[in-house]
Amino acid sequence: MNEVLHLPHGVLSHAAAAEGRNKPALVLCPGGGYAFCSIREGMPVARAFARQGIEAFVLRYDCEPAPIGTMPLHTLSAAVAWVRINAVRFGIDPNRIAVGGFSAGAHLAGMLAAVWHRQAWFAPQTDLQAHRPNAAVLCYPVVTAGEYGHRGCFARLAGSDPARQQAFSLETLVEEQMPPVFLWHTLEDQTARVENTLLLEAALRRASVPHELHLFPHGVHGLALADFETYDPARGRRPDRHVAHWLELCAEWIKEL
């Protein structure tokens, strides 16, 4: 039976255990526009990473009441710290804990990766080293509050004030302390447009943050694993064997860090 940890404003679930010792781990944040947490981008993905030898956890973070501000960020912070504290029990290397996510969940993972070292974003007693991610996996991420921004996400985070929304614009928060980042997106995504990833990639280069980027020519937003387990034909999310390679590429990247 998978372990479930109830956190303030969220629930962390442990997926099927990966084989081996001193494994890397991944804490996944499903997407859902900061309005809900997608089932398709949670446990199915975690189980796939576990099959690749990466211990995986799924964070379901509260999306109410809006505007939610830093509440999901603090929940993810607590989840990563808990995984690190319990690393020996799960056979995890405490220095190989990644955060990851899809769409709005990728924005959340990217936020912790970007601001983990900035005390002002967290409660005064927060142990910043305990929640430090060693890598970030951002799948078709929501990034910018600017021209190409997903307006609904930033309204859920910060209300209608553009200045408050801009504080969560991920590409403006990148510094050299950010851990290595894996990015993928499709060029046909009309929900979180590919410019989000391109803006973030440019910021990563400017800050000399190691990263890997994959752009796929076809596919709508929200493909998840791009396989038959996570397909959603009503929204045009069909299996795509080419896009589905992202998981193998990402698992290889995590294990080589």
HELIX and SHEET records of a PDB file:
HELIX    1   1 MET A   43  ARG A   51  1                                   9    
HELIX    2   2 MET A   71  ILE A   85  1                                  15    
HELIX    3   3 ALA A   87  PHE A   90  1                                   4    
HELIX    4   4 ALA A  104  VAL A  115  1                                  12    
HELIX    5   5 GLN A  119  TRP A  121  5                                   3    
HELIX    6   6 ARG A  151  ALA A  158  1                                   8    
HELIX    7   7 PRO A  162  GLN A  166  1                                   5    
HELIX    8   8 LEU A  170  THR A  172  5                                   3    
HELIX    9   9 GLU A  195  ARG A  206  1                                  12    
HELIX   10  10 PRO A  233  ARG A  235  5                                   3    
HELIX   11  11 HIS A  245  GLU A  256  1                                  12    
SHEET    1   A 8 VAL A   4  LEU A   7  0                                        
SHEET    2   A 8 GLY A  10  HIS A  14 -1                                        
SHEET    3   A 8 GLU A  55  TYR A  61 -1                                        
SHEET    4   A 8 LYS A  23  CYS A  29  1                                        
SHEET    5   A 8 ILE A  92  PHE A 102  1                                        
SHEET    6   A 8 ALA A 135  CYS A 139  1                                        
SHEET    7   A 8 VAL A 181  THR A 186  1                                        
SHEET    8   A 8 HIS A 211  PHE A 216  1                                        
END                                                                             
